[in-house]
Amino acid sequence: MFPEQVPWLSIITLLPLVASLAIPLIPDSQGRVVRWYALGVGITDFCIILYAFWQNFNLQNSTYQLVESYAWIPQIGLNWSVAVDGLSMPLVLLAGFITTMATLAAWNVTNKPRLFYFLILVMYSAQIGVFVAQDILMFFLMWEIELVPVYLLISIWGGQKRRYAATKFILYTAAASIFILISGLAMAFYGDTVTFDLTALGLKHYPKVLAMLAYAGFFIAFAVKLPVFPLHTWLPDAHSEASAPISMILAGVLLKMGGYALIRFNIELLPDAHVYFAPVLAILGVVNIIYGAFAAFGQGNLKRRLAYSSIAHMGFVLIGIASYTDLGIGGAVLQMVSHGAIAACLFFLSGVAYDRTHTLMMEKMGGMAKAMPKVFALFTAASMASLALPGMSGFVGELTIFLGITTSDAYSSAFKTVVVFLAAVGLILTPIYLLSMLRQVFYGKADRELAFESYLGDARPREVAIAMCLLVPIVGIGLYPKIATQTFDVKTVAVASQVRTALSTVVAQQPKTPLYSRLLAAPQLAVTQTSNLAE
């Protein structure tokens, strides 16, 4: 029996995985055929993503689309259930795009190329599966599958401390994943019916204690992946030891899984619990921004500095999620998409510089502007986007989040002032550490002992093409944000409405003492704001 309509999402999810199984059978001794094969699979899958969404995705519909559900393991109630909406669709596009670019960036891999490209394609499928899964067991399975390729890709093709970094990554992320399973099963088995379907789980009414514990469990798991201070320490080590293509995927896609899951699970499934945790998320977001910026200053390793920069930028995502406004939540999604392209570009170019210098220590890479003017120009453009230069996507994402939190009527003026002020301090620190990085690497004093691989020369056509492919959407979104925002605007409005309804319900059940004045000292709901929410 064939399905009545084309199962686009199943094809998109499974194609890289199925294609990876053929790699051991490809006759190839030096990896040249395998790399073309892997790149072809990545491009094909990305083209199918573009076609499927262009033809079948309705931008004005906030509900799930391209829905597919098949019984997978009925004995335990596990279904192959996939769908997309305005929250997951742009991130599926991002995952396909970044992973394809990373495959092209890994063109010169000669150590065990079959295994390398096999793992890349398996990770491709797992990433897409995380964003489209509508069954909580399937989501957990895809989340876990994605961890194994990353661990192997770091531990085999990483730097000198690759095993330490890979082990730290797997310990943090695998241990945190247990909380997804525990929270998900607690929600699934609560009530008269047992279900793992996300929509059905969202319709259940949970006791306050269960909701709070489940929210905390999900948050711990997703905070590690995002990452959120103090659960972030695996990220700088992973980035500093991973090869450039893997760093592209780490920063461009894997971190975004945490932000996506916070909205999908913590807000959509547990909006009542989110009311109590939202101020904590805003505070942690500010901590991420300030801590990440100051920590970046102290890094002499180029990729570690970029890693701490990613931690700081993910702080804005937390603030947007905590804002209670469609503008703030939409800004969080836009920030994830924007940072995915920017970080991937920066880590790729750091890899290009490493190929020529065999070092990531910035004090040893001085004077690179003369030797590599193309890399200098591309690196500067990506850095400008990262420090939120107007006309670049980074500016639009962070500005939208600022507007979202400042226009929120769920917090007191004092709380919003503190959050915005401290986040703005992070904005000031960002150009300082990024510009000092550019000065050290490209304008600093040249190290005479530097073993510069002059035969490689400046950026080659393939490398320029990859960087330009990443910069085009960065500039395009910066100049015309609607390219990205139209994909999720309707959905973020629906999510904001849902969480504000939960807020008004919780406020109505509270005594006259403002809700947040008992949870935290600063934020509180004013009387007039409470009445507006209740309406």
Buried (B, 14 or more C-beta within 10 A) or exposed (E): EEEEEBBBBBBBBBBBBEBBEEBEEBEBEEBEBBBBBBBEBBBBBBEBBEEBBEEBBEBEEBEBBBBBEEEBEEEEBBBBBBBBBBBBBBBBBBBBBBBBBBBBBBBEBEEEBBBBBBBBBBBBBBBBBBBBBBBBBBBBBBBBBBBBBBBBBBBBBBBEEBEBBBBBBBEBBBEBBEBBBBBBBBBBEBBEEEBBBBBBBBEBEBEEEBBBBBBBBBBBBBBBBBBBBEBBBBBBBBBBBBBBBBBBBBBBBBBBBBBBBBBBBBBBBBBBBBBBBBBBBBBBBBBBBBBBBBBBEEBEBBBBBBBBBBBBBBBBBBBBBBBBBBBBBBBBBBBBBBBBBBBBBBBBBBBBBBEBBEBBBBEBBBBBBEBBEBBBBBBBBBBBBBBBBEEBBBBBBBBBBBBBBBEBBBBBEEBBEBBBEBBEBBBEBBBEBBBBBBEBBBEBEBBEEBEBEEEBEBBEEEBBEBBEBBBEBBBBBBEEBEEBBEBBBBBBBBBBEBBBEBBBBBBEEEEEEBBBEEBBEBBBBBEEBBEEBEE
